[in-house]
Amino acid sequence: MDLKEIQNLIKFVARSGAAEVNLETEDFKINIKTESAIQSEQPAPQVISMPQAAAAAPAPAPTPAPAPSEAAASAPDSKKQAQAEDDSKYVAIKSPMIGTFYRRPSPDKDLFINVGDEVKEGTVVCIVEAMKLFNEIESEVSGKIVKVLVDDQTPIEYDQPLFLVDPS
């Protein structure tokens, strides 16, 4: 089978609507997958809901992350380094576990903390849901919240920075 025949076969499979075609002879083996087959192999997004109180409020639809703009992509490295140096004077509040990050105690309540709020050691800053248990995460430092590093209701990893605190 030559290249032209293979290209015609690919076009035929795409037009036919078949998700996947396997062709095997003594000389060669061809496996053709269309976009619909590839998309169906991707895992479905996992839906995590809070028990009881969250059942009353519908969960917001996840929004896709915006593509980085060309201007941001062409920004000089010195700007990125300056930002990293600025962040180095802050202390990170990190996640002590894997789970789902929540900034409020329930959907109808206010946020635990906002940027600019003062926190003390032991102040509850968020909740991490792990195995259907809601664990209050307390600040280990005193200072002013400078940045929230994680979006509400997103999965987080162990030791992932959640907040930046200015201890001064």
C-alpha positions in Angstrom: 0.0 0.0 0.0 1.5 3.3 -1.0 1.2 6.8 0.6 -1.6 7.9 -1.7 -3.7 4.9 -0.9 -3.2 5.5 2.9 -4.2 9.1 2.5 -7.4 8.1 0.6 -8.2 5.6 3.3 -7.8 8.2 6.0 -10.2 10.6 4.1 -12.7 7.8 3.6 -12.7 6.9 7.3 -13.1 10.6 8.2 -16.1 11.0 5.9 -17.7 7.7 6.9 -18.2 8.9 10.5 -16.4 5.8 11.9 -14.6 6.4 15.2 -11.8 3.9 14.6 -10.6 1.6 11.9 -8.0 -1.1 12.1 -6.5 -2.7 9.0 -4.0 -5.5 9.2 -2.3 -7.5 6.4 0.9 -9.6 6.2 3.0 -6.6 5.3 1.6 -3.8 7.5 -0.8 -2.8 10.2 -2.8 0.5 10.2 -4.9 2.0 13.0 -6.9 5.2 12.2 -8.7 7.1 14.9 -10.9 10.1 14.3 -11.3 13.1 16.6 -14.5 11.8 18.0 -12.8 8.6 19.1 -10.0 10.5 20.7 -12.4 12.8 22.6 -14.5 9.9 23.8 -11.3 8.3 25.3 -10.6 11.4 27.6 -12.0 10.9 31.1 -15.2 12.8 32.0 -14.7 15.6 34.5 -15.2 14.6 38.0 -18.1 16.2 39.8 -17.6 16.8 43.6 -20.4 18.2 45.6 -20.7 19.3 49.2 -23.3 17.4 51.3 -26.6 18.9 52.4 -26.0 22.7 52.3 -24.5 22.6 48.8 -27.3 20.5 47.4 -29.6 23.5 47.7 -27.4 25.8 45.6 -26.5 24.7 42.0 -22.8 24.4 41.4 -21.4 26.9 38.9 -20.3 25.5 35.6 -16.5 25.2 35.3 -15.0 27.9 33.0 -12.1 27.0 30.7 -8.8 28.6 31.5 -8.1 31.5 29.1 -5.3 31.0 26.7 -2.2 33.0 27.4 -2.1 36.1 25.3 0.8 36.7 23.0 1.8 39.9 24.9 2.1 37.8 28.1 4.1 35.1 26.3 6.5 37.7 24.9 7.0 39.5 28.3 10.7 39.8 29.2 12.1 37.3 31.7 13.3 40.1 34.0 9.6 40.9 34.8 9.0 37.3 35.8 12.1 37.3 37.9 11.1 40.5 39.6 7.7 39.0 40.4 9.4 35.9 41.8 11.7 38.0 44.0 8.7 40.0 45.3 6.9 36.7 46.2 10.0 35.4 48.0 9.4 37.8 50.9 6.0 36.3 51.6 5.2 33.1 53.5 3.0 30.5 51.9 0.1 28.8 53.7 0.3 25.3 52.2 -2.2 22.4 52.1 -1.6 19.7 54.6 -3.5 17.2 52.5 -5.0 16.3 49.1 -8.6 17.2 48.5 -10.9 19.9 47.3 -10.3 23.5 48.3 -13.2 25.7 49.5 -12.9 29.4 50.5 -16.2 29.5 52.4 -17.8 27.3 55.0 -20.9 26.8 52.9 -22.2 28.2 49.6 -24.4 30.8 51.4 -21.7 32.1 53.7 -19.0 34.7 53.3 -15.4 33.8 52.4 -13.1 32.9 55.3 -10.5 35.5 54.2 -9.9 38.0 51.4 -6.8 39.6 50.0 -5.8 42.4 52.4 -7.3 40.7 55.5 -5.1 40.3 58.6 -4.7 36.8 59.9 -3.2 35.4 63.1 -1.8 32.0 63.9 -4.8 29.6 64.2 -7.2 31.7 62.0 -9.2 29.4 59.8 -8.4 30.4 56.2 -10.2 27.7 54.2 -11.6 24.2 54.2 -10.2 21.1 52.4 -12.6 18.3 51.7 -10.9 14.9 51.8 -12.8 11.7 51.7 -16.1 13.4 52.5 -14.6 15.1 55.6 -14.3 18.9 55.7 -11.1 19.9 57.4 -10.5 23.5 58.5 -7.1 24.8 57.5 -5.6 27.3 60.0 -2.9 29.8 59.3 0.5 29.0 60.8 1.7 32.6 60.5 0.4 36.0 61.4 0.3 38.7 58.7 -1.7 40.2 55.8 -3.1 38.0 53.0 -1.4 39.2 49.8 -2.6 36.6 47.2 -5.0 33.7 46.9 -3.2 31.1 44.8 -6.0 28.5 44.3 -9.5 28.9 42.8 -12.5 28.0 44.9 -13.8 24.4 44.6 -10.7 23.1 42.8 -8.7 20.0 43.5 -5.4 20.6 45.4 -2.3 18.5 46.2 -0.4 17.9 49.4 2.0 20.8 50.2 0.5 23.0 47.5 0.7 26.7 48.3 -2.8 28.1 48.9 -2.2 31.7 50.1 0.7 34.2 50.3 1.0 36.1 53.6 3.1 39.2 54.2 4.4 38.5 57.8 5.6 42.1 58.3 
